[in-house]
């Protein structure tokens, strides 16, 4: 999930900070953006096209919202397929 991905990135950032090699917020954001799959391209465009840089929390909120929309879409698609399949089987 995107939440797992973001946690993994945060753990890496925390580890770098712990050894005295912290990264900037911009670097942190770039790592997140570069690691996203292609289906997040619309969110990446939204993040990159802002006049002011977003915080990591704002980026995470956008990505979690994107994932929620993807999940909602797939659940609706599965329900539609099940209904169509059931209708065909009962015909």
SETOR-405869 format. One record per atom (N, C-alpha, C, O, CB): residue number from 1; residue in one letter; atom name; x, y, z. Coordinates in Angstrom, 3 decimals. Glycine has a CB too. Layout:
> resi  resn  name  c1  c2  c3
> NUM  a  CA  X  Y  Z;
...
This chain:
> resi  resn  name  c1  c2  c3
> 1  x  N  0.841  -1.196  0.000;
> 1  x  CA  0.000  0.000  0.000;
> 1  x  C  0.879  1.249  0.000;
> 1  x  O  2.077  1.186  0.275;
> 1  x  CB  -0.953  0.004  1.225;
> 2  x  N  0.260  2.374  -0.312;
> 2  x  CA  1.010  3.627  -0.305;
> 2  x  C  1.449  3.965  1.115;
> 2  x  O  2.512  4.551  1.317;
> 2  x  CB  0.164  4.775  -0.897;
> 3  x  N  0.637  3.600  2.090;
> 3  x  CA  0.996  3.840  3.489;
> 3  x  C  2.273  3.086  3.862;
> 3  x  O  3.149  3.634  4.530;
> 3  x  CB  -0.158  3.421  4.419;
> 4  x  N  2.375  1.838  3.431;
> 4  x  CA  3.588  1.048  3.680;
> 4  x  C  4.798  1.682  2.997;
> 4  x  O  5.877  1.770  3.582;
> 4  x  CB  3.401  -0.401  3.185;
> 5  x  N  4.606  2.119  1.761;
> 5  x  CA  5.675  2.773  1.007;
> 5  x  C  6.154  4.033  1.733;
> 5  x  O  7.357  4.248  1.884;
> 5  x  CB  5.192  3.126  -0.415;
> 6  x  N  5.212  4.862  2.180;
> 6  x  CA  5.574  6.104  2.868;
> 6  x  C  6.279  5.828  4.194;
> 6  x  O  7.204  6.547  4.570;
> 6  x  CB  4.327  6.955  3.112;
> 7  x  N  5.843  4.791  4.896;
> 7  x  CA  6.498  4.410  6.150;
> 7  x  C  7.925  3.949  5.889;
> 7  x  O  8.838  4.292  6.640;
> 7  x  CB  5.704  3.300  6.861;
> 8  x  N  8.118  3.180  4.834;
> 8  x  CA  9.456  2.706  4.469;
> 8  x  C  10.383  3.886  4.159;
> 8  x  O  11.532  3.908  4.601;
> 8  x  CB  9.378  1.755  3.255;
> 9  x  N  9.887  4.853  3.408;
> 9  x  CA  10.686  6.042  3.086;
> 9  x  C  11.009  6.813  4.360;
> 9  x  O  12.145  7.244  4.554;
> 9  x  CB  9.938  6.954  2.080;
> 10  x  N  10.010  6.990  5.231;
> 10  x  CA  10.241  7.724  6.479;
> 10  x  C  11.279  7.013  7.339;
> 10  x  O  12.111  7.669  7.965;
> 10  x  CB  8.925  7.886  7.264;
> 11  x  N  11.244  5.696  7.379;
> 11  x  CA  12.246  4.940  8.139;
> 11  x  C  13.650  5.179  7.586;
> 11  x  O  14.606  5.312  8.349;
> 11  x  CB  11.918  3.435  8.112;
> 12  x  N  13.773  5.234  6.259;
> 12  x  CA  15.079  5.523  5.649;
> 12  x  C  15.546  6.936  6.001;
> 12  x  O  16.714  7.146  6.330;
> 12  x  CB  15.006  5.357  4.115;
> 13  x  N  14.634  7.895  5.931;
> 13  x  CA  14.963  9.284  6.280;
> 13  x  C  15.404  9.359  7.739;
> 13  x  O  16.394  10.017  8.058;
> 13  x  CB  13.745  10.222  6.032;
> 14  x  N  14.672  8.689  8.618;
> 14  x  CA  15.025  8.679  10.043;
> 14  x  C  16.389  8.030  10.273;
> 14  x  O  17.167  8.499  11.104;
> 14  x  CB  13.952  7.939  10.852;
> 15  x  N  16.678  6.960  9.544;
> 15  x  CA  17.976  6.290  9.677;
> 15  x  C  19.116  7.201  9.238;
> 15  x  O  20.161  7.254  9.887;
> 15  x  CB  17.996  4.997  8.854;
> 16  x  N  18.912  7.916  8.137;
> 16  x  CA  19.939  8.855  7.674;
> 16  x  C  20.169  9.966  8.700;
> 16  x  O  21.307  10.357  8.958;
> 16  x  CB  19.536  9.463  6.317;
> 17  x  N  19.096  10.461  9.271;
> 17  x  CA  19.214  11.501  10.297;
> 17  x  C  19.955  10.959  11.515;
> 17  x  O  20.786  11.655  12.099;
> 17  x  CB  17.818  12.024  10.708;
> 18  x  N  19.660  9.730  11.896;
> 18  x  CA  20.281  9.122  13.073;
> 18  x  C  21.788  8.952  12.917;
> 18  x  O  22.521  8.994  13.905;
> 18  x  CB  19.647  7.779  13.354;
> 19  x  N  22.256  8.760  11.685;
> 19  x  CA  23.701  8.601  11.481;
> 19  x  C  24.375  9.922  11.119;
> 19  x  O  25.544  9.956  10.736;
> 19  x  CB  23.968  7.571  10.385;
> 20  x  N  23.611  11.014  11.249;
> 20  x  CA  24.195  12.330  11.018;
> 20  x  C  24.231  12.774  9.572;
> 20  x  O  25.008  13.659  9.215;
> 20  x  CB  25.557  12.351  11.545;
> 21  x  N  23.402  12.172  8.734;
> 21  x  CA  23.361  12.535  7.317;
> 21  x  C  21.918  12.841  6.897;
> 21  x  O  21.358  12.161  6.037;
> 21  x  CB  23.953  11.394  6.441;
> 22  x  N  21.322  13.872  7.512;
> 22  x  CA  19.918  14.170  7.205;
> 22  x  C  19.741  14.659  5.768;
> 22  x  O  20.672  15.175  5.150;
> 22  x  CB  19.379  15.217  8.176;
> 23  x  N  18.529  14.485  5.256;
> 23  x  CA  18.221  14.981  3.919;
> 23  x  C  17.221  16.129  4.044;
> 23  x  O  16.537  16.268  5.057;
> 23  x  CB  17.657  13.840  3.008;
> 24  x  N  17.152  16.938  3.004;
> 24  x  CA  16.232  18.071  3.008;
> 24  x  C  14.810  17.587  2.732;
> 24  x  O  14.598  16.464  2.274;
> 24  x  CB  16.661  19.126  1.960;
> 25  x  N  13.852  18.447  3.016;
> 25  x  CA  12.457  18.129  2.717;
> 25  x  C  12.286  17.917  1.216;
> 25  x  O  11.549  17.026  0.794;
> 25  x  CB  11.517  19.255  3.218;
> 26  x  N  12.963  18.730  0.411;
> 26  x  CA  12.871  18.588  -1.048;
> 26  x  C  13.403  17.226  -1.490;
> 26  x  O  12.809  16.577  -2.352;
> 26  x  CB  13.652  19.720  -1.754;
> 27  x  N  14.523  16.789  -0.903;
> 27  x  CA  15.072  15.463  -1.236;
> 27  x  C  14.099  14.361  -0.810;
> 27  x  O  13.890  13.389  -1.536;
> 27  x  CB  16.454  15.254  -0.551;
> 28  x  N  13.514  14.525  0.363;
> 28  x  CA  12.540  13.559  0.872;
> 28  x  C  11.361  13.468  -0.099;
> 28  x  O  10.924  12.374  -0.457;
> 28  x  CB  12.051  13.962  2.299;
> 29  x  N  10.855  14.624  -0.519;
> 29  x  CA  9.738  14.661  -1.469;
> 29  x  C  10.126  14.005  -2.791;
> 29  x  O  9.344  13.245  -3.362;
> 29  x  CB  9.285  16.112  -1.713;
> 30  x  N  11.318  14.292  -3.272;
> 30  x  CA  11.783  13.706  -4.537;
> 30  x  C  11.871  12.185  -4.454;
> 30  x  O  11.524  11.486  -5.406;
> 30  x  CB  13.149  14.283  -4.919;
> 31  x  N  12.332  11.678  -3.323;
> 31  x  CA  12.423  10.224  -3.137;
> 31  x  C  11.033  9.602  -3.207;
> 31  x  O  10.838  8.565  -3.841;
> 31  x  CB  13.100  9.882  -1.784;
> 32  x  N  10.069  10.242  -2.549;
> 32  x  CA  8.690  9.741  -2.585;
> 32  x  C  8.180  9.735  -4.022;
> 32  x  O  7.684  8.719  -4.509;
> 32  x  CB  7.764  10.603  -1.684;
> 33  x  N  8.303  10.865  -4.688;
> 33  x  CA  7.760  11.016  -6.039;
> 33  x  C  8.407  10.039  -7.020;
> 33  x  O  7.721  9.432  -7.842;
> 33  x  CB  7.956  12.449  -6.529;
> 34  x  N  9.717  9.892  -6.931;
> 34  x  CA  10.422  8.993  -7.855;
> 34  x  C  10.069  7.530  -7.633;
> 34  x  O  10.204  6.718  -8.548;
> 34  x  CB  11.916  9.175  -7.714;
> 35  x  N  9.621  7.182  -6.434;
> 35  x  CA  9.302  5.794  -6.137;
> 35  x  C  7.870  5.387  -6.428;
> 35  x  O  7.503  4.226  -6.249;
> 35  x  CB  9.589  5.527  -4.729;
> 36  x  N  7.060  6.336  -6.875;
> 36  x  CA  5.648  6.037  -7.115;
> 36  x  C  5.438  5.304  -8.435;
> 36  x  O  6.156  5.544  -9.406;
> 36  x  CB  4.831  7.320  -7.104;
> 37  x  N  4.455  4.411  -8.467;
> 37  x  CA  4.131  3.745  -9.729;
> 37  x  C  3.437  4.709  -10.693;
> 37  x  O  2.999  5.791  -10.301;
> 37  x  CB  3.238  2.517  -9.474;
> 38  x  N  3.347  4.306  -11.932;
> 38  x  CA  2.810  5.150  -13.002;
> 38  x  C  1.373  5.604  -12.748;
> 38  x  O  0.990  6.698  -13.163;
> 38  x  CB  2.874  4.409  -14.312;
> 39  x  N  0.573  4.777  -12.071;
> 39  x  CA  -0.827  5.159  -11.863;
> 39  x  C  -0.995  6.323  -10.877;
> 39  x  O  -2.119  6.757  -10.623;
> 39  x  CB  -1.611  3.963  -11.365;
> 40  x  N  0.096  6.824  -10.329;
> 40  x  CA  0.057  8.010  -9.467;
> 40  x  C  0.494  9.264  -10.219;
> 40  x  O  0.716  10.307  -9.603;
> 40  x  CB  0.950  7.803  -8.240;
> 41  x  N  0.618  9.176  -11.536;
> 41  x  CA  1.135  10.293  -12.327;
> 41  x  C  0.304  11.566  -12.168;
> 41  x  O  0.862  12.663  -12.143;
> 41  x  CB  1.187  9.905  -13.786;
> 42  x  N  -1.012  11.436  -12.062;
> 42  x  CA  -1.836  12.641  -11.894;
> 42  x  C  -1.530  13.335  -10.571;
> 42  x  O  -1.510  14.564  -10.506;
> 42  x  CB  -3.332  12.286  -11.966;
> 43  x  N  -1.294  12.566  -9.528;
> 43  x  CA  -0.933  13.160  -8.236;
> 43  x  C  0.463  13.765  -8.287;
> 43  x  O  0.707  14.816  -7.694;
> 43  x  CB  -1.009  12.109  -7.119;
> 44  x  N  1.372  13.114  -8.986;
> 44  x  CA  2.728  13.652  -9.139;
> 44  x  C  2.669  14.997  -9.857;
> 44  x  O  3.345  15.946  -9.461;
> 44  x  CB  3.636  12.657  -9.919;
> 45  x  N  1.868  15.078  -10.901;
> 45  x  CA  1.719  16.348  -11.622;
> 45  x  C  1.159  17.423  -10.706;
> 45  x  O  1.623  18.564  -10.711;
> 45  x  CB  0.807  16.172  -12.848;
> 46  x  N  0.161  17.050  -9.923;
> 46  x  CA  -0.438  17.998  -8.975;
> 46  x  C  0.606  18.498  -7.974;
> 46  x  O  0.670  19.693  -7.685;
> 46  x  CB  -1.620  17.340  -8.225;
> 47  x  N  1.408  17.600  -7.457;
> 47  x  CA  2.447  17.958  -6.479;
> 47  x  C  3.506  18.842  -7.128;
> 47  x  O  3.906  19.856  -6.556;
> 47  x  CB  3.104  16.686  -5.886;
> 48  x  N  3.957  18.466  -8.308;
> 48  x  CA  5.035  19.203  -8.976;
> 48  x  C  4.610  20.559  -9.521;
> 48  x  O  5.449  21.445  -9.684;
> 48  x  CB  5.584  18.380  -10.095;
> 49  x  N  3.335  20.737  -9.804;
> 49  x  CA  2.871  21.981  -10.410;
> 49  x  C  2.455  23.044  -9.400;
> 49  x  O  1.919  24.083  -9.787;
> 49  x  CB  1.725  21.692  -11.315;
> 50  x  N  2.687  22.807  -8.149;
> 50  x  CA  2.359  23.796  -7.119;
> 50  x  C  3.374  24.923  -7.149;
> 50  x  O  4.564  24.690  -7.361;
> 50  x  CB  2.317  23.145  -5.716;
> 51  x  N  2.901  26.152  -6.936;
> 51  x  CA  3.825  27.293  -6.923;
> 51  x  C  4.685  27.281  -5.660;
> 51  x  O  5.843  27.696  -5.687;
> 51  x  CB  3.045  28.621  -7.019;
> 52  x  N  4.115  26.808  -4.563;
> 52  x  CA  4.859  26.672  -3.308;
> 52  x  C  5.089  25.185  -3.038;
> 52  x  O  4.190  24.369  -3.245;
> 52  x  CB  4.090  27.347  -2.114;
> 53  x  N  6.281  24.833  -2.582;
> 53  x  CA  6.532  23.418  -2.265;
> 53  x  C  5.587  22.930  -1.163;
> 53  x  O  5.262  23.668  -0.232;
> 53  x  CB  8.003  23.214  -1.830;
> 54  x  N  5.162  21.695  -1.286;
> 54  x  CA  4.302  21.093  -0.279;
> 54  x  C  5.142  20.481  0.834;
> 54  x  O  6.297  20.113  0.626;
> 54  x  CB  3.392  20.030  -0.909;
> 55  x  N  4.549  20.380  2.012;
> 55  x  CA  5.209  19.669  3.104;
> 55  x  C  5.083  18.166  2.838;
> 55  x  O  4.294  17.737  1.996;
> 55  x  CB  4.585  20.056  4.499;
> 56  x  N  5.858  17.391  3.555;
> 56  x  CA  5.764  15.930  3.426;
> 56  x  C  4.370  15.472  3.840;
> 56  x  O  3.797  14.590  3.200;
> 56  x  CB  6.852  15.219  4.292;
> 57  x  N  3.820  16.056  4.897;
> 57  x  CA  2.463  15.691  5.327;
> 57  x  C  1.438  15.966  4.230;
> 57  x  O  0.536  15.157  4.012;
> 57  x  CB  2.083  16.460  6.599;
> 58  x  N  1.565  17.090  3.544;
> 58  x  CA  0.637  17.422  2.459;
> 58  x  C  0.777  16.442  1.300;
> 58  x  O  -0.221  16.018  0.717;
> 58  x  CB  0.877  18.857  1.967;
> 59  x  N  2.002  16.084  0.969;
> 59  x  CA  2.238  15.104  -0.101;
> 59  x  C  1.625  13.760  0.278;
> 59  x  O  0.959  13.121  -0.536;
> 59  x  CB  3.758  14.943  -0.379;
> 60  x  N  1.855  13.340  1.514;
> 60  x  CA  1.307  12.066  1.972;
> 60  x  C  -0.216  12.073  1.938;
> 60  x  O  -0.830  11.072  1.566;
> 60  x  CB  1.796  11.757  3.385;
> 61  x  N  -0.831  13.183  2.319;
> 61  x  CA  -2.291  13.293  2.290;
> 61  x  C  -2.819  13.144  0.868;
> 61  x  O  -3.806  12.444  0.643;
> 61  x  CB  -2.740  14.638  2.882;
> 62  x  N  -2.174  13.791  -0.084;
> 62  x  CA  -2.572  13.683  -1.493;
> 62  x  C  -2.468  12.230  -1.959;
> 62  x  O  -3.378  11.716  -2.609;
> 62  x  CB  -1.690  14.601  -2.385;
> 63  x  N  -1.364  11.576  -1.626;
> 63  x  CA  -1.145  10.201  -2.088;
> 63  x  C  -2.100  9.214  -1.426;
> 63  x  O  -2.583  8.288  -2.077;
> 63  x  CB  0.292  9.781  -1.819;
> 64  x  N  -2.373  9.403  -0.148;
> 64  x  CA  -3.322  8.524  0.541;
> 64  x  C  -4.731  8.708  -0.028;
> 64  x  O  -5.486  7.743  -0.150;
> 64  x  CB  -3.317  8.805  2.062;
> 65  x  N  -5.079  9.939  -0.372;
> 65  x  CA  -6.366  10.192  -1.013;
> 65  x  C  -6.451  9.533  -2.378;
> 65  x  O  -7.490  8.990  -2.752;
> 65  x  CB  -6.605  11.684  -1.146;
> 66  x  N  -5.359  9.582  -3.114;
> 66  x  CA  -5.294  8.947  -4.437;
> 66  x  C  -5.513  7.438  -4.293;
> 66  x  O  -6.282  6.837  -5.043;
> 66  x  CB  -3.921  9.238  -5.128;
> 67  x  N  -4.831  6.841  -3.325;
> 67  x  CA  -4.981  5.401  -3.107;
> 67  x  C  -6.419  5.053  -2.720;
> 67  x  O  -6.953  4.038  -3.168;
> 67  x  CB  -4.007  4.921  -2.016;
> 68  x  N  -7.041  5.884  -1.897;
> 68  x  CA  -8.427  5.638  -1.491;
> 68  x  C  -9.360  5.670  -2.699;
> 68  x  O  -10.289  4.868  -2.789;
> 68  x  CB  -8.875  6.676  -0.446;
> 69  x  N  -9.115  6.591  -3.625;
> 69  x  CA  -9.937  6.661  -4.838;
> 69  x  C  -9.720  5.428  -5.716;
> 69  x  O  -10.670  4.893  -6.287;
> 69  x  CB  -9.615  7.942  -5.633;
> 70  x  N  -8.476  4.984  -5.821;
> 70  x  CA  -8.184  3.767  -6.595;
> 70  x  C  -8.909  2.576  -5.980;
> 70  x  O  -9.540  1.796  -6.694;
> 70  x  CB  -6.653  3.498  -6.651;
> 71  x  N  -8.821  2.432  -4.656;
> 71  x  CA  -9.489  1.321  -3.967;
> 71  x  C  -11.000  1.366  -4.182;
> 71  x  O  -11.628  0.337  -4.429;
> 71  x  CB  -9.174  1.355  -2.462;
> 72  x  N  -11.578  2.557  -4.090;
> 72  x  CA  -13.020  2.720  -4.285;
> 72  x  C  -13.410  2.310  -5.705;
> 72  x  O  -14.410  1.621  -5.903;
> 72  x  CB  -13.446  4.182  -4.010;
> 73  x  N  -12.621  2.734  -6.688;
> 73  x  CA  -12.886  2.379  -8.079;
> 73  x  C  -12.864  0.861  -8.265;
> 73  x  O  -13.764  0.296  -8.885;
> 73  x  CB  -11.856  3.044  -9.008;
> 74  x  N  -11.836  0.207  -7.729;
> 74  x  CA  -11.709  -1.236  -7.923;
> 74  x  C  -12.820  -2.004  -7.222;
> 74  x  O  -13.301  -3.015  -7.734;
> 74  x  CB  -10.359  -1.715  -7.421;
> 75  x  N  -13.227  -1.523  -6.046;
> 75  x  CA  -14.333  -2.195  -5.346;
> 75  x  C  -15.617  -2.088  -6.160;
> 75  x  O  -16.372  -3.055  -6.265;
> 75  x  CB  -14.542  -1.587  -3.936;
> 76  x  N  -15.866  -0.906  -6.741;
> 76  x  CA  -17.052  -0.738  -7.580;
> 76  x  C  -16.960  -1.631  -8.811;
> 76  x  O  -17.963  -2.213  -9.224;
> 76  x  CB  -17.218  0.736  -8.000;
> 77  x  N  -15.789  -1.748  -9.396;
> 77  x  CA  -15.599  -2.579  -10.582;
> 77  x  C  -15.856  -4.044  -10.254;
> 77  x  O  -16.484  -4.752  -11.041;
> 77  x  CB  -14.181  -2.400  -11.146;
> 78  x  N  -15.379  -4.505  -9.105;
> 78  x  CA  -15.582  -5.896  -8.704;
> 78  x  C  -17.063  -6.165  -8.478;
> 78  x  O  -17.575  -7.201  -8.903;
> 78  x  CB  -14.776  -6.220  -7.430;
> 79  x  N  -17.758  -5.243  -7.811;
> 79  x  CA  -19.196  -5.410  -7.586;
> 79  x  C  -19.925  -5.475  -8.923;
> 79  x  O  -20.802  -6.318  -9.109;
> 79  x  CB  -19.757  -4.255  -6.718;
> 80  x  N  -19.573  -4.598  -9.851;
> 80  x  CA  -20.210  -4.599  -11.174;
> 80  x  C  -19.971  -5.913  -11.900;
> 80  x  O  -20.880  -6.457  -12.526;
> 80  x  CB  -19.688  -3.436  -12.019;
> 81  x  N  -18.748  -6.420  -11.817;
> 81  x  CA  -18.436  -7.702  -12.459;
> 81  x  C  -19.225  -8.837  -11.823;
> 81  x  O  -19.729  -9.717  -12.522;
> 81  x  CB  -16.932  -7.997  -12.370;
> 82  x  N  -19.332  -8.817  -10.504;
> 82  x  CA  -20.083  -9.863  -9.807;
> 82  x  C  -21.557  -9.822  -10.191;
> 82  x  O  -22.169  -10.867  -10.411;
> 82  x  CB  -19.930  -9.712  -8.287;
> 83  x  N  -22.129  -8.629  -10.273;
> 83  x  CA  -23.531  -8.493  -10.665;
> 83  x  C  -23.722  -8.985  -12.095;
> 83  x  O  -24.667  -9.723  -12.375;
> 83  x  CB  -23.999  -7.025  -10.532;
> 84  x  N  -22.840  -8.587  -12.995;
> 84  x  CA  -22.934  -9.017  -14.390;
> 84  x  C  -22.777  -10.528  -14.502;
> 84  x  O  -23.490  -11.181  -15.264;
> 84  x  CB  -21.873  -8.310  -15.244;
> 85  x  N  -21.849  -11.070  -13.746;
> 85  x  CA  -21.598  -12.507  -13.766;
> 85  x  C  -22.804  -13.274  -13.235;
> 85  x  O  -23.195  -14.296  -13.800;
> 85  x  CB  -20.350  -12.845  -12.943;
> 86  x  N  -23.389  -12.780  -12.156;
> 86  x  CA  -24.560  -13.424  -11.566;
> 86  x  C  -25.750  -13.346  -12.513;
> 86  x  O  -26.489  -14.319  -12.664;
> 86  x  CB  -24.911  -12.776  -10.219;
> 87  x  N  -25.937  -12.197  -13.151;
> 87  x  CA  -27.041  -12.032  -14.104;
> 87  x  C  -26.900  -12.984  -15.277;
> 87  x  O  -27.884  -13.573  -15.724;
> 87  x  CB  -27.103  -10.590  -14.609;
> 88  x  N  -25.692  -13.138  -15.774;
> 88  x  CA  -25.432  -14.033  -16.901;
> 88  x  C  -25.661  -15.485  -16.495;
> 88  x  O  -26.222  -16.266  -17.263;
> 88  x  CB  -23.995  -13.845  -17.421;
> 89  x  N  -25.229  -15.844  -15.296;
> 89  x  CA  -25.375  -17.219  -14.823;
> 89  x  C  -26.841  -17.573  -14.596;
> 89  x  O  -27.232  -18.727  -14.773;
> 89  x  CB  -24.580  -17.425  -13.533;
> 90  x  N  -27.651  -16.600  -14.207;
> 90  x  CA  -29.068  -16.850  -13.940;
> 90  x  C  -29.936  -16.782  -15.189;
> 90  x  O  -31.129  -17.076  -15.125;
> 90  x  CB  -29.575  -15.862  -12.931;
> 91  x  N  -29.361  -16.403  -16.311;
> 91  x  CA  -30.156  -16.265  -17.554;
> 91  x  C  -30.375  -17.584  -18.231;
> 91  x  O  -31.018  -17.640  -19.278;
> 91  x  CB  -29.481  -15.319  -18.521;
